[in-house]
């Protein structure tokens, strides 16, 4: 979240807050390791699908406090993978930025992936027009 916060902090110095919408991802990435810049390609993964994958592989989901994002690692066919995705904690952190800076609003990237908990949280946090 540090980078997202830095972008928002800069944006509000250049653009009126009533014209800024925060983009919010509704997906995650599954990275094969080791990462090689320009070579390694991640697969997109839905948030619910990410949790199911962690359960299937019997691995714990961690939460990176600095990034405000859940993640986990698993091994498949001898290849280690690292998965980063969104959950209600990471969504709430982004919602809090919108409120803190009184931004116009937010928009989701990729609505086609079911993530019911997000809509419940969204309804709880904001007045939906």
C-alpha positions as CSV (number, residue, x, y, z in Angstrom):
1,X,0.0,0.0,0.0
2,X,3.0,2.3,0.4
3,X,3.2,2.8,-3.4
4,X,-0.6,3.3,-3.8
5,X,-0.6,5.8,-0.9
6,X,2.4,7.7,-2.5
7,X,0.5,7.9,-5.8
8,X,-2.6,9.2,-4.1
9,X,-0.6,11.7,-2.0
10,X,1.0,13.0,-5.2
11,X,-2.3,13.0,-7.2
12,X,-4.1,15.2,-4.7
13,X,-1.4,17.8,-5.1
14,X,-2.0,18.0,-8.8
15,X,-5.7,17.1,-9.3
16,X,-8.8,18.1,-7.5
17,X,-10.0,15.3,-5.2
18,X,-13.5,15.4,-6.7
19,X,-11.9,14.2,-10.0
20,X,-9.9,11.3,-8.6
21,X,-11.2,7.7,-8.6
22,X,-9.0,5.0,-7.1
23,X,-8.7,1.9,-9.2
24,X,-9.1,-1.3,-7.2
25,X,-8.2,-4.8,-8.6
26,X,-10.6,-7.7,-8.2
27,X,-8.0,-10.4,-8.9
28,X,-4.6,-11.6,-7.9
29,X,-1.5,-13.1,-9.5
30,X,0.1,-16.5,-9.3
31,X,3.8,-16.2,-9.9
32,X,6.1,-19.2,-10.6
33,X,9.4,-18.8,-8.8
34,X,12.2,-17.9,-9.1
35,X,11.2,-14.6,-10.6
36,X,13.3,-13.5,-13.6
37,X,12.6,-10.0,-14.8
38,X,11.3,-10.0,-18.3
39,X,11.0,-13.8,-18.4
40,X,8.7,-14.9,-15.6
41,X,5.0,-14.6,-16.4
42,X,2.2,-14.6,-13.8
43,X,-1.2,-16.0,-14.2
44,X,-4.2,-14.0,-13.1
45,X,-6.3,-15.6,-10.4
46,X,-9.7,-14.7,-8.8
47,X,-9.7,-13.9,-5.1
48,X,-12.0,-16.8,-4.2
49,X,-10.0,-19.1,-6.6
50,X,-6.8,-18.1,-4.7
51,X,-8.3,-19.1,-1.3
52,X,-9.4,-22.4,-2.9
53,X,-5.9,-23.0,-4.2
54,X,-4.4,-22.5,-0.8
55,X,-6.8,-24.9,0.7
56,X,-6.2,-27.5,-2.0
57,X,-2.4,-27.3,-1.3
58,X,-2.9,-27.2,2.5
59,X,-0.9,-24.0,2.9
60,X,-1.5,-21.1,5.2
61,X,-2.4,-17.7,3.9
62,X,-0.2,-14.9,5.3
63,X,-0.9,-11.1,5.3
64,X,1.8,-8.6,4.5
65,X,1.1,-5.6,6.8
66,X,3.2,-3.2,4.7
67,X,1.6,-4.2,1.4
68,X,-1.8,-4.7,3.1
69,X,-2.2,-7.8,1.0
70,X,-2.7,-11.6,1.5
71,X,-0.3,-14.0,0.0
72,X,0.8,-17.7,0.1
73,X,3.3,-20.0,-1.4
74,X,2.7,-23.5,-2.7
75,X,4.6,-26.1,-4.8
76,X,3.1,-27.8,-7.9
77,X,4.9,-30.2,-10.2
78,X,8.2,-29.2,-8.4
79,X,7.7,-25.5,-9.1
80,X,7.3,-23.1,-6.2
81,X,4.5,-20.5,-6.7
82,X,3.8,-17.2,-4.9
83,X,0.2,-15.9,-5.0
84,X,-0.8,-12.4,-4.1
85,X,-4.5,-11.5,-4.1
86,X,-7.2,-9.3,-2.5
87,X,-9.4,-10.1,0.5
88,X,-11.6,-8.0,2.8
89,X,-8.6,-6.7,4.7
90,X,-6.8,-5.4,1.6
91,X,-10.0,-4.0,0.2
92,X,-10.8,-2.2,3.4
93,X,-7.3,-0.6,3.3
94,X,-8.0,0.7,-0.2
95,X,-11.5,1.9,0.9
96,X,-9.9,3.7,3.8
97,X,-7.6,5.6,1.4
98,X,-10.6,6.8,-0.6
99,X,-12.2,8.1,2.7
100,X,-9.0,9.5,4.1
101,X,-8.3,11.6,1.0
102,X,-12.0,12.3,0.3
103,X,-11.6,11.0,-3.3
104,X,-14.5,11.1,-5.7
105,X,-14.8,7.3,-5.6
106,X,-13.3,4.2,-6.9
107,X,-13.6,1.7,-9.7
108,X,-13.0,-2.0,-9.9
109,X,-10.8,-3.6,-12.5
110,X,-12.3,-7.0,-13.5
111,X,-15.8,-7.3,-12.2
112,X,-16.4,-10.7,-13.7
113,X,-14.7,-12.6,-10.9
114,X,-17.1,-13.5,-8.1
115,X,-16.0,-12.1,-4.7
116,X,-19.2,-11.8,-2.6
117,X,-17.4,-10.6,0.6
118,X,-16.2,-7.5,-1.3
119,X,-19.8,-6.5,-2.1
120,X,-20.9,-7.0,1.5
121,X,-17.9,-4.9,2.7
122,X,-18.6,-2.2,0.1
123,X,-22.2,-1.9,1.1
124,X,-21.1,-1.7,4.8
125,X,-18.5,1.0,4.1
126,X,-20.2,3.3,1.6
127,X,-23.5,4.7,0.5
128,X,-24.0,3.1,-2.9
129,X,-25.7,5.4,-5.5
